[in-house]
Amino acid sequence: MVHQCSRARTPAVGWVYIDLHGRDLSSAVRDMQRAVAREIRLPPGYSISWSGQFEYLERATAKLKIVVPATLIIIFVCCTSRSEASAMRR
């Protein structure tokens, strides 16, 4: 784990880098979020954000929740219309 702080004419910013071994990213971050919410009380004006690979995973998951069902609906409609067209030709 690496800790780092930075400040250059902006509010102070701190980073914590974590390498995970033997756990999936999503469940590990969820456990960390629960622990931080339970143990840490931030003063006014402070915030915590979870980014990096986890942020990318969350974005991809949100997009897939839209793309996969839409794709399945399109495939179903194509198959249904094709089978109806075949039935009309007979």
C-alpha positions in Angstrom: 0.0 0.0 0.0 1.4 3.4 -1.0 0.2 6.7 0.5 0.7 10.0 -1.2 -0.4 13.6 -0.7 -0.2 16.5 -3.1 -1.1 20.2 -3.0 -0.5 22.8 -5.7 -2.9 25.8 -5.5 -5.7 23.3 -5.1 -7.2 21.6 -2.1 -5.0 18.9 -0.5 -5.4 15.5 -2.2 -4.4 12.2 -0.9 -4.1 8.8 -2.7 -4.0 5.3 -1.4 -2.9 2.7 -3.9 -3.8 -0.9 -3.3 -2.7 -4.1 -5.0 -5.2 -7.0 -4.6 -4.1 -10.6 -4.7 -6.6 -13.5 -4.5 -9.7 -11.3 -4.5 -11.9 -9.8 -7.1 -11.8 -6.1 -7.4 -15.5 -5.3 -6.9 -16.0 -7.3 -3.7 -12.7 -6.0 -2.2 -13.7 -2.4 -2.9 -17.2 -2.9 -1.5 -15.7 -4.3 1.7 -13.3 -1.3 1.9 -16.2 1.1 1.3 -18.2 -0.5 4.2 -15.2 -0.4 6.5 -14.4 3.2 5.7 -18.1 4.2 6.1 -18.2 2.4 9.5 -14.8 3.6 10.8 -14.1 7.1 9.3 -16.0 10.3 10.0 -14.9 13.0 7.5 -15.0 16.7 8.5 -17.0 19.1 6.4 -15.3 19.8 3.0 -13.6 16.4 2.8 -14.6 13.6 0.5 -13.6 10.1 -0.6 -13.7 8.8 -4.1 -13.0 5.3 -5.4 -11.4 5.4 -8.8 -8.8 3.7 -10.9 -9.6 0.2 -12.2 -12.7 0.1 -9.9 -14.1 3.2 -11.6 -13.5 1.7 -15.0 -15.2 -1.5 -13.9 -18.2 0.4 -12.7 -18.6 2.3 -15.9 -18.2 -0.9 -18.0 -20.8 -2.7 -15.9 -23.3 0.2 -16.2 -22.9 0.1 -20.0 -23.2 -3.6 -20.2 -26.5 -3.5 -18.3 -27.9 -1.5 -21.2 -26.0 -3.1 -24.2 -26.6 -6.8 -23.4 -30.4 -6.7 -22.9 -30.7 -4.4 -26.0 -28.6 -6.9 -28.1 -30.7 -9.8 -26.9 -33.9 -7.9 -27.8 -32.6 -7.1 -31.3 -31.6 -10.8 -31.8 -35.0 -11.9 -30.6 -36.8 -9.5 -33.0 -34.6 -10.5 -35.9 -35.3 -14.2 -35.3 -39.0 -13.7 -34.8 -39.4 -11.6 -37.9 -37.4 -14.1 -39.9 -39.5 -17.0 -38.8 -42.7 -15.1 -39.5 -41.4 -14.3 -43.0 -40.6 -18.0 -43.6 -44.1 -19.0 -42.4 -45.8 -16.5 -44.8 -43.9 -17.9 -47.8 -45.2 -21.4 -47.3 
